Amino acid sequence: MSFRVSFALILAIFVTFSCSRENDTNTLRFGFTTEPATLDPLNPSNTADGRSILFNVFEGLVKPDTTGMMQPCLAESWTVEMGGLVYNFNLREGVRFHDGSLLTSADVKYSLDTATNMGFHGLNAIEDIRIQGDRLITVVLKSPDPDFLPYLTIGIVKAGNTNRENVIVGTGPFFIESYRTQQNLVLKKFDDYWHPDLPYLDKVTIVFFENNDAQMIALRGGSIDGTNITGSMAALLDHRFFDLFHSYSASVQLLALNNAAVPLDDLRVRRALNYGIDIQNIIETAFFGAGAPSGSPIIPGLTAYYVSGLEYPYEPETAVSLLSQAGYNSHNKLSLEITVPSNYTMHVDTAQVIAGQLAKIGIDTSIKLVDWTTWLNDVYFGRQYMSTIISLDSPVVSPRSFLSRYRSGGGENFINFKNVDFDKIYDAVLAETDNPGRIRLYREAQQAITANAASVFIQDIYFLKVFRGGAFSGVYNYPLYVVDFASIYRIDKN
C-alpha cells in the first residue's frame, strides 16, 4: 500500500510538472532571499525585496525612467503652478484596478491621504488635496516645491480599502494570484492593464529562499530562471550558461568622515584620505569588479543630474604631502578609527581594503565592528565616531534626498559637514522652478561637496541580475532597487 501511495504521488508530480512545462512556456521563476514585510503599498515598513515586488502590482501618478526622470504613469499629464505650490494632475482615462473597477481621483486622494498619515517621506508637505470630477486632482503644498514629483510614486489603491494586506488590488501590469509564505508568490498578467503591450510574461513565480547558498543551488540546478546576486556570487557561476545584467543598488557606499572630529575637521586631512584611497582597487578586491566608481554623493543612475569624474585620483604622494602639511609624518602618525556595522559583510570587506591602502601612506587604521543598533545610536544619531563605512540610499528617486544629508544643521547630516557655498546652492535648488536650472544647481552642489572632501565617495555597489543563458531579455536598470517584470520577455523556445 505504501508503494502504491508513493507511486501515485510520483505520478501526480510528474503530470503536474509536465503540464506546467507545456502550458506555462511564457513564464519566469525568480528567486528572492527575503519576503515582503507587507503587501500594503501604503505601509512604509516594507523590505527592499518587498518594495521590488509591489513595484509590479501598484503604480503611482508618476514613475521614474531608467535615467531617474519622472514620466507619466496613472497621471497622463500635469501642470505646476505658483512656483511649485500647486500641482494639477489629469488621470489617464480607462485605467482599471485588478478587480475591474475604474480608477478615479477619489482613489488618488484616499491613497495620498493615507500615505501621508502613514509617514511617507515628503508627503507631509501637502496642505490640501482637491478633486474635480473623476479624472482631475489638485495637490496644494504648504510651501512651493518644484521638485515634489518624485514623492508621488506612491502606489495608488482603491478608496476605502482598509484591509490592504489581504485585499491586494492595484493597477499594475501584474496582480498577485497566490502567496505562500516561505515558499512563493505568484504574479499573474493583468489582461486589462492600461498599457496594451505590457506585460510580456504571462506569469512570474517568485521563489523565496532561506539564504544565498540555497538560492545559488536552485539557480545552478535550473529550478529558478533568474535572481539577484552580488559580484562575489557571480564569481561562482559558469558564465557560459548564464546572462548577467548590471543593476544599481541605488545607494552610495562611502567612507563617511565626521567633519567635526579632530583631525578630520582639517580639509587637508580629508583630501589626503581621498587621494590615498584607490577606489578601483576596492571594487576589484571586495566586489569582484562589480561596481561603478563614483566621487559624487548621488548615485550614477540619476544620469540627468549626476556629475561623473569627481572622484579623486589615486595619488599616494599627494596624500603624503597633504598629511605633512597638516603636521603628520612617520614620527607623528595619523590614527583613523573606522566604525563598521558588522552585519554588512561588504562594508567590513571595504574597511579592510582601505586599512591596507592607508597604511601605505603612513596612517594607522583600526576597524571597530559594532552591531546595527549600536551603529544607529552612536554613529548616525549620536555622531560619536571618527569615520564609518555605510551605503546611503534614498526613499525616492531624487537627487535632493541624497544632497539634503549635507545641509548645515540638517537632521540627516550625521557627518557634520558645513559649507556656506554648498548651503547657498542647495537652498537655490529649492526655489528654482526651471528644470534645466535645477539640473545645473544639483551639479554645482555635487562639485562643492567633493571639492571640500566631505567624505570619500566610493561607488554605487552593483548588484547583478542573472538569468539562464539565452532565455530572457528586456531587463531594465532603474536608479532604485526594483525588478521590472513587465519589461522582461522570453527569447528562448522552451
C-alpha positions in Angstrom: 0.0 0.0 0.0 2.9 2.3 0.8 4.3 1.6 -2.6 1.0 2.4 -4.4 0.7 5.7 -2.5 4.3 6.7 -3.3 3.8 5.8 -6.9 0.6 7.8 -7.2 2.4 10.8 -5.7 5.3 10.5 -8.1 2.9 10.2 -11.0 1.0 13.3 -9.9 4.1 15.3 -9.5 5.3 14.2 -13.0 2.0 15.0 -14.6 1.8 18.4 -12.8 5.4 19.3 -13.8 4.9 18.1 -17.4 1.7 20.2 -17.8 3.4 23.1 -16.2 6.3 23.0 -18.7 3.9 22.5 -21.6 1.4 25.2 -20.7 3.5 27.8 -18.8 6.1 28.5 -21.5 5.8 32.3 -21.2 6.7 32.3 -17.5 9.6 33.3 -15.3 10.8 31.7 -12.0 12.7 34.3 -10.0 14.5 33.9 -6.6 14.5 36.2 -3.6 16.1 35.7 -0.2 13.7 37.9 1.7 9.9 38.1 1.7 7.7 41.2 1.8 7.1 42.6 5.3 3.8 43.7 4.0 1.7 43.6 0.8 0.3 47.0 1.5 1.9 49.7 -0.7 0.9 52.4 1.8 2.8 50.8 4.7 6.4 52.2 4.7 7.9 49.3 6.7 8.5 47.0 3.7 11.7 45.2 2.9 13.7 46.1 -0.2 12.6 42.9 -1.9 9.0 43.6 -0.9 9.0 47.0 -2.5 10.6 45.5 -5.6 7.7 43.0 -5.9 5.0 45.6 -5.3 6.6 47.8 -8.0 4.9 45.4 -10.4 1.5 45.4 -8.7 0.8 49.0 -7.8 1.5 52.3 -9.6 1.8 56.0 -8.7 0.8 59.1 -10.5 4.3 59.2 -12.0 7.1 56.6 -12.5 10.8 57.0 -12.9 12.5 56.0 -16.1 15.9 54.4 -16.3 17.6 57.8 -16.0 15.7 58.9 -12.9 13.4 61.4 -14.6 9.7 61.3 -13.8 7.4 60.0 -16.5 3.6 59.9 -16.8 2.0 56.8 -15.2 -1.5 56.9 -13.8 -1.4 60.6 -14.5 -1.1 61.2 -18.2 -0.2 64.8 -17.8 0.2 67.6 -15.2 0.9 71.2 -14.7 2.8 73.0 -11.9 1.6 76.5 -10.8 2.6 79.2 -8.4 6.3 78.3 -8.5 5.7 74.7 -7.3 2.9 75.4 -4.8 0.1 73.8 -6.8 0.2 70.5 -8.9 -2.7 69.7 -11.2 -2.9 66.1 -12.5 -5.0 64.7 -15.3 -5.6 61.0 -14.7 -5.2 58.5 -17.6 -8.6 57.5 -19.0 -9.8 53.9 -18.7 -7.3 52.7 -16.1 -8.7 49.7 -14.2 -8.0 48.1 -10.9 -7.4 44.4 -10.8 -11.0 43.9 -9.7 -12.2 45.6 -12.9 -13.3 48.9 -11.3 -12.1 52.2 -12.9 -9.5 54.4 -11.3 -10.9 57.8 -10.2 -9.5 60.9 -8.5 -11.1 59.8 -5.2 -8.8 56.8 -5.2 -5.8 59.0 -5.6 -6.9 61.4 -2.8 -7.6 58.4 -0.5 -4.2 56.9 -1.2 -2.2 60.1 -0.7 -4.1 61.0 2.4 -3.4 57.5 3.8 0.3 57.5 2.8 0.7 60.9 4.5 -0.8 59.6 7.7 1.5 56.6 7.5 4.5 58.9 7.5 5.8 58.6 3.9 8.8 60.8 3.3 7.9 64.1 1.7 4.1 63.9 1.8 3.9 65.9 5.0 4.5 68.9 2.6 0.9 68.6 1.4 -1.5 71.2 2.6 -4.7 70.1 0.7 -5.9 67.7 -2.0 -8.8 68.7 -4.2 -10.7 66.6 -6.7 -12.6 67.9 -9.6 -14.7 65.1 -11.2 -13.3 61.6 -11.8 -10.0 62.5 -13.6 -8.8 65.8 -12.2 -6.9 66.2 -8.9 -5.0 69.2 -7.4 -2.3 68.9 -4.8 -1.6 72.1 -2.8 1.7 72.3 -0.8 2.4 74.2 2.3 5.3 75.9 0.6 6.5 75.9 -3.1 8.5 72.8 -4.1 9.4 72.5 -7.8 10.9 69.0 -7.1 7.9 67.4 -5.5 7.0 64.9 -8.2 9.3 62.0 -7.1 7.3 61.7 -3.9 4.2 60.8 -6.0 5.4 57.4 -7.0 3.4 56.0 -4.0 1.2 53.1 -5.1 -2.5 54.0 -5.6 -5.1 51.8 -4.0 -8.9 51.8 -4.1 -10.6 54.4 -1.9 -11.9 52.9 1.3 -9.7 49.8 1.2 -8.6 49.5 4.9 -7.8 45.7 4.5 -5.0 46.2 2.0 -2.9 43.4 3.5 -5.5 40.9 2.3 -7.4 42.7 -0.4 -4.5 43.4 -2.7 -5.9 45.4 -5.6 -3.7 47.7 -7.7 -3.5 48.9 -11.3 -0.1 47.4 -12.2 0.8 45.0 -15.0 0.5 42.0 -12.7 -1.8 41.0 -9.9 -0.9 38.6 -7.0 -2.5 35.3 -7.8 -1.3 33.5 -4.7 1.2 33.9 -1.9 2.5 31.0 0.3 4.8 32.4 3.0 8.3 31.0 3.0 7.6 29.3 -0.4 6.5 31.5 -3.3 4.4 34.4 -4.6 2.8 34.2 -8.0 2.3 37.3 -10.2 -0.3 36.8 -13.0 -0.6 39.0 -16.0 -3.4 41.6 -15.8 -5.2 41.4 -19.1 -6.9 44.8 -18.7 -3.7 46.7 -18.0 -3.9 50.2 -19.4 -0.7 49.7 -21.5 -1.9 47.3 -24.1 1.6 45.9 -25.0 2.6 45.0 -21.4 3.5 42.8 -19.7 5.1 40.3 -22.0 5.2 37.4 -19.5 2.0 35.6 -18.5 3.2 34.7 -15.1 6.1 35.3 -12.7 6.7 32.9 -9.8 8.8 34.5 -7.1 10.5 31.7 -5.1 11.8 32.5 -1.6 15.0 31.0 -0.2 16.4 30.8 3.3 19.8 32.1 2.2 22.1 32.8 -0.7 23.5 29.3 -0.8 20.1 27.7 -1.3 19.3 30.3 -3.9 22.5 29.6 -5.9 21.9 25.8 -5.8 18.4 26.4 -7.2 19.8 28.7 -9.9 22.6 26.3 -11.0 20.1 23.3 -10.8 17.6 25.0 -13.0 14.7 25.2 -10.6 14.6 29.0 -11.0 15.4 31.1 -14.1 16.9 34.1 -12.5 17.7 36.1 -9.4 19.6 39.0 -7.9 23.2 38.2 -6.9 26.4 40.1 -5.8 29.7 40.2 -7.5 31.2 37.5 -5.2 28.3 35.2 -6.0 28.7 35.8 -9.7 32.3 34.6 -9.5 30.9 31.2 -8.6 28.9 30.8 -11.8 29.9 29.3 -15.1 29.2 32.4 -17.2 28.8 30.2 -20.3 25.4 29.2 -19.1 24.1 32.5 -17.6 23.4 36.1 -18.7 24.4 38.8 -16.3 22.8 42.3 -16.2 24.2 45.1 -14.0 21.8 46.6 -11.6 22.2 49.6 -9.4 21.9 49.2 -5.6 20.6 52.8 -5.7 22.8 53.8 -2.8 26.2 55.4 -2.4 28.9 53.5 -0.5 31.2 55.9 1.2 33.9 56.3 3.9 31.9 58.8 5.8 34.1 61.3 7.7 33.0 63.1 10.8 33.9 66.7 9.7 33.6 67.9 13.3 36.1 65.4 14.7 39.8 66.2 15.1 41.7 65.8 12.8 39.0 65.3 10.1 38.0 68.9 10.7 41.1 69.8 8.6 40.4 69.9 4.9 44.0 68.8 4.1 43.5 65.6 6.1 40.2 64.8 4.3 41.7 65.4 0.9 44.7 63.2 1.9 42.3 60.4 2.6 40.7 60.9 -0.8 44.0 60.8 -2.6 45.2 57.9 -0.6 42.3 55.5 -1.3 42.3 53.5 -4.5 38.6 53.2 -5.3 39.0 50.9 -8.3 41.1 48.5 -6.2 38.3 48.4 -3.6 35.8 47.4 -6.3 38.2 44.8 -7.8 39.2 43.3 -4.4 36.0 43.4 -2.3 33.4 43.3 -5.0 34.9 41.2 -7.8 34.9 44.1 -10.1 31.1 44.8 -9.8 30.7 48.5 -9.1 30.6 52.0 -10.6 33.4 54.2 -9.2 31.9 57.5 -8.0 33.2 60.7 -6.5 29.7 62.0 -6.0 27.2 62.0 -3.1 24.4 61.0 -5.5 24.1 57.7 -7.5 25.3 57.5 -11.1 21.8 56.1 -12.1 20.4 59.7 -11.8 22.1 60.4 -15.1 20.4 63.7 -15.7 21.9 65.1 -12.5 25.0 63.1 -11.8 28.4 64.6 -12.4 31.0 62.0 -13.5 34.7 62.3 -12.9 34.5 63.9 -9.5 36.4 61.0 -7.8 39.9 61.9 -6.6 42.7 60.2 -8.5 44.8 57.7 -6.6 47.9 59.7 -5.8 49.7 58.4 -2.6 52.4 61.0 -3.0 49.9 63.8 -2.9 48.2 62.3 0.1 51.6 62.1 2.0 52.3 65.7 1.1 48.9 66.9 2.4 49.4 64.9 5.6 52.8 66.5 6.1 51.3 70.0 5.6 48.8 69.1 8.4 51.6 68.0 10.7 51.6 64.2 10.3 54.6 62.1 9.4 56.4 58.9 10.4 57.1 60.4 13.8 53.6 61.7 14.3 51.3 59.3 12.6 47.6 60.0 11.9 45.4 57.4 13.6 42.0 56.7 12.0 39.2 54.6 13.5 36.6 53.2 11.1 33.4 52.1 12.8 31.6 49.5 10.7 28.2 47.7 11.2 29.3 44.1 11.5 26.1 42.7 9.8 27.2 44.2 6.4 30.0 42.0 5.1 30.5 44.2 2.1 31.3 47.2 4.4 33.6 45.2 6.6 35.4 44.0 3.5 35.7 47.5 2.2 37.1 48.7 5.6 39.8 46.0 5.4 40.9 47.0 1.9 41.0 50.7 2.9 43.0 50.0 6.1 45.7 48.3 3.9 45.8 51.2 1.5 46.1 53.9 4.2 48.9 52.0 5.8 50.9 52.7 2.6 50.7 56.5 3.3 51.5 56.2 7.0 48.1 56.2 8.5 47.4 53.7 11.4 43.8 52.5 10.8 41.7 50.5 13.3 38.4 48.9 12.5 35.7 48.9 15.1 32.9 46.4 14.5 29.5 47.2 16.1 26.0 45.8 15.8 23.4 47.7 13.8 21.6 49.2 16.8 24.9 50.5 18.2 25.8 52.0 14.8 22.5 53.8 14.7 22.7 55.1 18.2 26.4 56.0 18.3 27.2 57.0 14.7 24.0 58.1 12.9 22.1 59.7 15.8 24.9 60.3 18.4 27.6 61.3 15.9 30.2 59.9 18.3 32.6 58.4 15.8 35.6 59.3 13.6 34.7 57.6 10.4 32.4 54.9 9.2 31.6 52.9 6.0 28.0 52.7 5.0 25.7 52.9 2.0 23.3 55.9 1.9 20.2 55.4 -0.2 17.1 57.5 -0.9 13.4 56.7 -0.3 12.6 58.4 -3.6 14.3 58.8 -6.9 15.5 62.4 -6.4 19.0 64.0 -6.1 17.6 66.1 -3.3 17.2 63.2 -1.0 20.9 62.4 -1.3 22.1 66.0 -1.1 20.0 67.0 1.9 22.3 65.0 4.1 25.0 67.7 3.7 22.9 70.8 4.5 24.4 72.5 7.6 22.4 71.7 10.7 20.2 69.2 8.9 19.0 66.2 11.0 20.4 63.7 8.4 23.8 65.4 8.3 25.5 62.9 10.5 28.9 63.7 9.1 28.6 67.3 10.3 29.6 68.8 7.0 29.3 72.6 7.0 30.0 74.7 3.9 28.5 78.1 3.1 28.8 77.7 -0.7 27.0 74.3 -0.7 24.2 75.7 1.5 23.6 78.6 -0.8 23.5 76.3 -3.9 21.2 73.8 -2.1 18.8 76.5 -1.0 18.7 77.9 -4.5 17.6 74.5 -5.8 14.6 74.6 -3.6 13.4 77.8 -5.2 14.4 77.1 -8.8 11.3 76.3 -10.9 13.1 75.8 -14.2 14.1 72.2 -14.7 17.4 72.9 -16.6 18.2 75.4 -13.8 17.7 72.7 -11.2 19.9 70.3 -13.0 22.7 72.9 -13.2 22.4 73.7 -9.5 22.3 70.0 -8.5 25.6 69.5 -10.4 27.2 72.5 -8.7 26.1 71.2 -5.4 28.0 67.9 -6.0 31.1 69.7 -7.1 31.0 71.8 -3.9 30.8 68.7 -1.7 33.6 66.8 -3.4 35.9 69.9 -3.6 35.6 70.1 0.1 36.2 66.4 0.6 33.2 65.9 2.8 33.8 62.2 2.7 35.4 59.5 0.5 32.7 58.6 -2.0 33.4 55.1 -3.3 30.7 53.6 -5.5 27.2 52.6 -6.3 27.5 49.0 -5.4 26.4 46.9 -8.4 24.1 44.1 -7.9 23.6 41.7 -10.7 20.5 40.2 -12.2 21.3 36.8 -13.6 19.2 34.7 -15.9 19.5 31.4 -17.7 21.7 32.0 -20.8 19.9 33.0 -23.9 16.4 32.8 -22.3 15.4 36.3 -21.3 15.8 39.9 -22.4 14.2 43.3 -21.7 16.0 43.6 -18.3 15.9 47.3 -17.3 18.2 49.0 -14.8 16.5 51.7 -12.8 18.2 54.0 -10.3 16.4 52.2 -7.5 16.2 48.7 -6.2 13.4 47.0 -8.3 12.9 44.2 -10.8 10.5 45.4 -13.6 9.0 42.1 -14.6 6.7 43.9 -17.1 9.6 44.7 -19.4 11.1 41.2 -19.4 10.4 38.7 -22.2 11.5 35.3 -23.2 13.7 34.8 -26.2 14.2 31.0 -25.9 11.9 28.4 -27.4 11.2 26.4 -24.3 
